[in-house]
Amino acid sequence: MFDVNNYKGRYSNGDAEKLKMYHSLHGNDWKKIGGLVARSSLSVALKFSQISCERNHGAWSKTETQRLIKAVEEVILKTMSPQDLEEVDSRLQENPEGCLSIVREKLYKGISWVEVEAKVETRNWMQCKSKWTEILTKRMTNGRDVYRGVNALQAKINLIERLYEINVEDANEIDWEDLAGTIGDVPPSYVQAKFYKLKATCVPSWQRKTFPEIIDHLYETSLPLLKEKLKKKVEKRGAAPPPAAPRRVFLFRDIFHCDDDSDDDGGGGQS
């Protein structure tokens, strides 16, 4: 549901101090605090999690990663309809080792990151969301590195050409779900992050340019350079395989398992 209080702009230092003060008085009563600062309950809950200092930073431990995977699974199951849950329960009773499946969009859309943060306890919602994108990308691609070497060059070329082709006036008009296929079987937030890095590293003073100006610069200036680099690498190492087509459905067990040490690789997305 649209809430105008979700779109009040950035919090000033004074706003943040008021939020801390009201939280000390009212605890996690976000509805009450939201009313006091003229923000939505969601907005104040998310902001407080950012400014709360009792959070870990740096690499995620294996225990934290496992808590995150479990938390996301629980929150996703909570959002499923009673009919969906009944079907899941029925399948489990019929075949406990069966192959339950989940539609890809449910793996990243409509997740309450405030709830996930509360379950993880040691990280804020932004860290949780960033780390989940990292884990999810690895599992959706079966561990294949889709953005390195020749693959990365081809992905950047595909992304720039597709953005130029769709010809939109604002980034908010982009269907990132549709663009995910330019890189491979990855979540849309992964593509957004790669585009942000691309414009930040290739477009001088991009903050002062309109979106069409950013795309024009990438297409006219960066794209020929990337194609030349790709040509040289292909001559030495061979062409990159085409990106995998996004799958519509995934098996629960392929996404929500906690026994893979490779997810605890010293990274951690946002620290």
N, C-alpha and C positions, 0 to 999 in steps of 0.2 A: 504494500500500500504506500502511495506517495505521501511523504511527510515533509512539508516545507522547512521544518526545523533541522532536516538532514543536510540542508544546503545553505548554511549560514556563513560559510567561509572559514578561514583559518582561525585557530584559537590564539589570542594574544597571550603574552606572559601573565597579564592580569586575569584573563579567563582561566588559565591553567591553575593559578593560585586559588581562585574561587572554587574551582572544581575540587582541589585537594581539601580545602576547608570544609566544603559541604559533605565530602565523603567521610571526613573525620567525625562529622555530626550525625550523618544518616546512613553510614555504611553503604551497602550495595543496593540501596533503594534508588535505582536509576531513574525511575519515573518521577519521583519527587525531586531529585537533583536536576533532572532535565527541565522541569517546570521552573525551578529557581534561576536557571541560567538561560532560559529560553532556547533550549536545544532539545532534540529528541532523546529519548532514553537510550537508543542505540548509539547515537553520536557521543554522549557523555561516557557510556560504558567503554567504547572503543578508545576514546581519548585517554581515559584514566589508565587503561591498560598500557598505553604507550609511556605515560609519565611515571608510572609506578616503578620504583627503583629496585624492588625485591624480585629481580629476574636475572637468570643466567645470561651470559654473553659468550660469544665464541662458538667453538665446535660443540655439537650435540653429543651427549653420551648415548651409549646403546640403550640404556634404560629410558632416557627421555624420548628417544626415537620410537621405541616400542609403545610408550604411553601415548605418543601422538597418533600413531597408526590405530591403536585401539580407540582413542577418543574420536577420531574422524569416523571410524566405522560406527560407533555408537550414535553419534550425532546424525549421520546419514540414515541409519535405521529408524531413528526417532522421527525423521521427517517423512517416512514412507506412510502411505495410507493404510488404514486397518485391513483393507482388502489385500494390499501388497504383502503386509506382514503375515496375514493368514496363509497366503500362498507359500511364502517362505517357510513357515512353520510346518505346513502340510508336506512340502517336499523333503524337509529334514527328517520328519517322522517316517516317511516312506523309504528314504535312502540317506542315512546320516553322512555318508561319504560322497553324496551326490554333488553335482557341479552347479551350484547356485550361480546365477549371473546377475549383472547389474548394468544398466544403461550408462554409457560413458558420461553423459551430462551430470548425472547424480554424483559423480566423483569430484566435481569441483563447483557445481552451481548450487546456490541455496544453502550452503553450509554456514551454520552459526559459529563464527570464529571466537566469539565471546565464550560460548559454551565449551569449545575445544580448549581454549586457554585455561578455563577453570579446571578442566580435567587434567591437563598437562601440568599445571601449577607452577612450573619453573620458567616458562617462556610467555611473552606477550602474544597477542593474536597475530600481529604482523610477522613475527618470527615463525609462528606455527603455520601460517598460510604459505610463507616462502619455503619453509622446509618441506611441507606437504607437496608443493609443486615440484620440488626436486625429486622427492621419492616417487611421486606419481609418474613423472616423466620417465624415470628409470624403469619403472615396472610396465608402463604402457609400451615402451620400446624394447622390452625384454633385455635391458641393459646395453643395447646398441648405442654407440655414441653418434648421434645424428647431427652434431654440430661441432665437428673437428676436421681440420685439414681440408681435403677436397669437398667433403660433405658440407662443411661450413660455408665455403665459397659458393657452392651451388645453391645452398639454402638462401644466402643473402641475395643472390641474383634472382632467384624465384620470387622472393618476398618483395624486392624493389619493383620488379616487372608487374607483379600482381597489384601492388598498391597504386602504381601508375595507371594501370588498366582500369581499376574501379573508379578512379577519378572523383574522390569525395572532397568536400570542403573542410571537414573536421574529423579528427580521430575518433570522436564519439559515434560517428556514422559507420565505423568499420565493424564488420562481422568477423571478429577474431576467430570464432569457431570455424568459419569457412576458410580463413587464411591458414589455419593450422596445417592443412594438407600441403602447404608449400615447403614445410620442413619435414613433416612425417606424422606419425601417430603420437602427437603430443597434445597436452592441454593448451587452451587458448592463452592462458596467462604466461606460458613459456614463450609463445610467439611475441606477445606484447613486450616481454622483458628483452628479447633479442632485438626487436625493432627499436626500443628505447636506447639500447647500447649502440646500435648502428647509427642512429641519428646523432647521438652525443659524441661519437668518435669521428664521424665523417662530415658532419655539417657544421661549419664555423658559425658561431653565434646563433645556434638553432632556436634559442629561447626567444629571440627577437623576430623570428620568421613565422609566417603563417604556415598552416599544414601543407597547402599546395606548394608553397615555396620550398619546404623541406623535401617533399617528394620530387619536385623538379630537380633540385640539386643532386639528390641521390641518383636519379635516372640519367641526368645529363653528364654529371661529373664522376660519381663513384662507380656507377654500373660499368662503363668501359674499362676502368682500372681493374675491377673485380673479374671481368671476363678475360682480360689479358692474363691476370694471375692464374685463373683457372686453366686457361689454355696451356700455360707452361707446366703446371702441375700434372695435368692430364697426360701431357707428352712424356713425363717421367714416370708417373705412377698408374696411369689408366684412369678412366672415367669413374665418377661416383655412381653408385647404384641409385635408381630413382627412389624418391621418398616413399615410404610405406603409406598406403591409403589408410585413413583413420577408420578404426573399427567401431562399429555401433555398440557392441556389447562386450563386456569383459567378465571373466570368471571371478567371483569373490576371492577364491583362494589364491589367484594370481596377483591380487592387489593388496589384500589385507592379511598377509602373513608377517610374522615378527621374528623369523628365524634367519633372516638374510643379513649377515654381517656387512655386506657390501654397501648397505644404506648408511652405515656409520663410518664414513670415510674421512672424517676430519673436517668435512665441510659443514654446512648448516644453513645455507641460504643467508637470510638476514640475521646478523648476530646481535 
